[in-house]
């Protein structure tokens, strides 16, 4: 668990959650039972010593798998944990239990309503797209384990904002409609 701990210590923004609690194995096992899952040793370690975490700016998961282009590289909003906060694992699991495939539970959220999920039986990690048209198009394999998922986060260089003027030409009838609409708010 040393390598996992080192990576977590490097990528987690601890300023968001300065009040840290170590959870007991019994507390984690109670959650495992409520969810109906079989937590892996690395995920138990994470829940005991971390949880409800946000990543430092600039860290993105980079997949080596064949994924749709919009989710090849992505960041996450937060990883759920046992703290009684918005990112509570049990609350998210309850909220999504009728929406997610039955064999998955959420462990983190990504942008736009998508979730990172874990398989209840074997701990594999998946990306779940909330707006997929078909159920078989909603989940995408990411990693064999929680550790492999965490090891997939890399520091990305942030692009500097480019400030340039862009000229836009509007059709005359559209421009007139915008001007009329703007008159209402003067």
C-alpha positions as CSV (number, residue, x, y, z in Angstrom):
1,X,0.0,0.0,0.0
2,X,3.0,2.3,0.2
3,X,3.0,3.1,-3.5
4,X,-0.8,3.8,-3.4
5,X,-0.3,6.0,-0.4
6,X,2.5,8.0,-2.0
7,X,0.4,8.6,-5.2
8,X,-2.6,9.6,-3.2
9,X,-0.6,11.9,-1.0
10,X,0.8,13.5,-4.2
11,X,-2.5,14.0,-6.1
12,X,-5.0,14.8,-3.4
13,X,-5.7,18.4,-2.5
14,X,-5.7,18.1,1.3
15,X,-6.6,21.8,1.8
16,X,-10.2,21.0,0.8
17,X,-10.5,18.5,3.7
18,X,-8.1,19.5,6.5
19,X,-10.0,17.5,9.1
20,X,-8.8,14.0,8.6
21,X,-10.3,10.9,10.3
22,X,-9.0,7.3,10.2
23,X,-11.9,4.9,10.0
24,X,-11.8,1.5,11.5
25,X,-11.9,-1.7,9.5
26,X,-15.3,-2.5,11.1
27,X,-16.7,0.9,9.9
28,X,-15.5,0.1,6.3
29,X,-16.9,-3.4,6.5
30,X,-20.3,-2.0,7.5
31,X,-20.4,0.2,4.4
32,X,-19.2,-2.8,2.3
33,X,-22.2,-4.8,3.6
34,X,-24.7,-2.0,3.0
35,X,-23.6,-1.6,-0.5
36,X,-23.5,-5.4,-1.1
37,X,-20.0,-5.4,-2.5
38,X,-16.7,-7.1,-1.8
39,X,-14.1,-4.3,-1.3
40,X,-10.6,-5.0,-2.4
41,X,-7.7,-4.5,0.1
42,X,-6.6,-1.3,-1.7
43,X,-10.0,0.2,-1.7
44,X,-10.5,-0.6,2.0
45,X,-7.1,1.1,2.7
46,X,-8.3,4.2,0.8
47,X,-11.6,4.4,2.7
48,X,-9.9,3.9,6.0
49,X,-7.2,6.6,5.6
50,X,-8.6,9.0,2.9
51,X,-12.0,9.6,1.4
52,X,-14.2,12.4,0.2
53,X,-11.2,13.8,-1.6
54,X,-10.6,16.2,-4.4
55,X,-7.6,16.1,-6.7
56,X,-5.1,18.9,-7.1
57,X,-5.6,21.0,-10.2
58,X,-4.1,19.6,-13.4
59,X,-4.4,15.9,-12.6
60,X,-6.2,13.8,-15.2
61,X,-6.8,10.1,-15.7
62,X,-5.2,9.0,-18.9
63,X,-6.6,5.7,-20.2
64,X,-4.7,3.2,-22.3
65,X,-7.9,1.5,-23.2
66,X,-10.0,1.9,-26.3
67,X,-12.5,4.6,-25.1
68,X,-14.6,7.2,-26.8
69,X,-12.5,10.3,-27.5
70,X,-14.4,12.4,-25.0
71,X,-13.4,10.2,-22.1
72,X,-9.8,9.1,-23.0
73,X,-8.4,11.8,-20.6
74,X,-10.6,13.2,-17.9
75,X,-10.5,14.7,-14.5
76,X,-12.7,13.9,-11.6
77,X,-14.7,16.1,-9.3
78,X,-14.0,14.0,-6.2
79,X,-13.6,10.5,-4.8
80,X,-16.3,9.4,-2.4
81,X,-15.6,8.4,1.2
82,X,-17.2,7.8,4.6
83,X,-17.3,11.3,5.8
84,X,-20.8,12.7,6.2
85,X,-20.4,15.2,3.5
86,X,-21.7,15.7,-0.1
87,X,-19.2,13.1,-1.4
88,X,-20.5,10.4,0.9
89,X,-20.2,6.9,-0.6
90,X,-23.4,5.5,0.9
91,X,-25.5,8.6,-0.2
92,X,-24.2,8.4,-3.8
93,X,-24.8,4.6,-3.9
94,X,-28.4,5.0,-2.7
95,X,-29.0,7.9,-5.1
96,X,-27.9,5.9,-8.1
97,X,-28.9,2.4,-7.3
98,X,-31.8,2.4,-9.7
99,X,-29.9,4.1,-12.5
100,X,-26.5,2.3,-12.5
101,X,-26.1,-1.3,-13.7
102,X,-26.8,-3.5,-10.6
103,X,-23.3,-4.9,-10.5
104,X,-21.7,-1.4,-10.1
105,X,-21.6,1.3,-7.4
106,X,-20.2,4.8,-7.7
107,X,-16.8,5.8,-6.3
108,X,-16.2,9.2,-7.8
109,X,-17.8,11.8,-10.0
110,X,-16.6,13.1,-13.3
111,X,-17.8,16.1,-15.3
112,X,-21.3,16.6,-16.6
113,X,-23.0,14.0,-14.4
114,X,-20.9,11.0,-15.3
115,X,-19.5,8.7,-12.6
116,X,-16.6,6.5,-11.9
117,X,-17.9,3.1,-10.7
118,X,-16.5,-0.1,-9.2
119,X,-17.7,-3.6,-9.8
120,X,-19.2,-5.1,-6.6
121,X,-17.6,-8.5,-7.1
122,X,-14.1,-7.9,-8.4
123,X,-13.2,-4.2,-7.9
124,X,-12.7,-3.4,-11.6
125,X,-13.2,0.3,-12.3
126,X,-15.5,1.7,-15.0
127,X,-16.6,5.1,-16.4
128,X,-20.4,5.5,-16.6
129,X,-21.9,7.9,-19.0
130,X,-25.2,9.2,-17.7
131,X,-26.5,10.3,-21.1
132,X,-25.8,7.1,-23.2
133,X,-28.6,6.1,-25.5
134,X,-28.3,2.4,-24.8
135,X,-27.3,0.6,-21.5
136,X,-24.6,-1.3,-23.3
137,X,-23.0,2.0,-24.4
138,X,-23.0,3.5,-20.9
139,X,-20.1,1.8,-19.2
140,X,-16.4,1.7,-20.2
141,X,-13.7,-0.3,-18.6
142,X,-10.9,1.8,-17.0
143,X,-8.8,-0.3,-14.7
144,X,-8.5,-3.8,-13.0
145,X,-8.4,-2.3,-9.5
146,X,-8.7,0.9,-7.5
147,X,-4.9,1.2,-7.3
148,X,-4.6,0.9,-11.1
149,X,-7.2,3.6,-11.4
150,X,-5.3,5.9,-9.1
151,X,-2.0,5.1,-10.8
152,X,-3.6,6.3,-14.1
153,X,-3.7,9.9,-12.9
154,X,-1.0,12.1,-14.5
155,X,-0.1,15.8,-14.0
156,X,-1.1,17.6,-17.2
157,X,0.4,20.9,-18.2
158,X,-2.3,23.6,-18.1
159,X,-2.7,25.5,-21.4
160,X,-2.4,29.2,-21.1
161,X,-5.5,31.1,-22.1
162,X,-5.1,32.7,-25.5
163,X,-6.7,36.1,-25.7
164,X,-7.4,37.1,-29.3
165,X,-10.2,39.1,-30.9
166,X,-12.6,37.1,-33.0
167,X,-14.8,38.8,-35.5
168,X,-18.3,37.4,-35.9
169,X,-20.6,38.2,-38.7
170,X,-24.3,37.7,-38.1
171,X,-27.1,37.4,-40.6
172,X,-28.9,40.7,-40.7
173,X,-32.3,39.2,-39.6
174,X,-30.6,37.5,-36.6
175,X,-28.8,40.7,-35.6
176,X,-32.1,42.5,-35.8
177,X,-33.8,39.9,-33.5
178,X,-31.0,40.2,-31.0
179,X,-31.3,44.0,-30.9
180,X,-35.1,43.7,-30.4
181,X,-34.6,41.2,-27.5
182,X,-31.9,43.5,-25.9
183,X,-34.4,46.4,-26.0
184,X,-36.6,44.6,-23.4
185,X,-33.7,44.6,-20.9
186,X,-32.7,48.3,-21.1
